[in-house]
């Protein structure tokens, strides 16, 4: 099976629905950590000055469930 990695912007993800399990490889995010990440991304999106600036996360693997859900 071949996997294709694609760089996506936050704006590419708008309107998509992500189902996130409570754990990832034995590590559990707290509600506070999730809120901090989302707030950080939101703040970046408001300050972004041009298309060359981007917020970078480590690779995230998603599996498509249907047209808009991953």
QUICOR-V419585 format. One record per run of one state. SS is the DSSP state (A for helix, B for strand, O for the rest). FROM is the first residue (numbers start at 1). LEN is the number of residues. If there is no record, write none. Layout:
BEGIN
ss:SS from:FROM len:LEN
ss:SS from:FROM len:LEN
END
This chain:
BEGIN
ss:O from:1 len:9
ss:A from:10 len:4
ss:O from:14 len:3
ss:B from:17 len:1
ss:O from:18 len:5
ss:B from:23 len:2
ss:O from:25 len:2
ss:B from:27 len:2
ss:O from:29 len:2
ss:A from:31 len:17
ss:O from:48 len:21
ss:B from:69 len:1
ss:O from:70 len:1
END
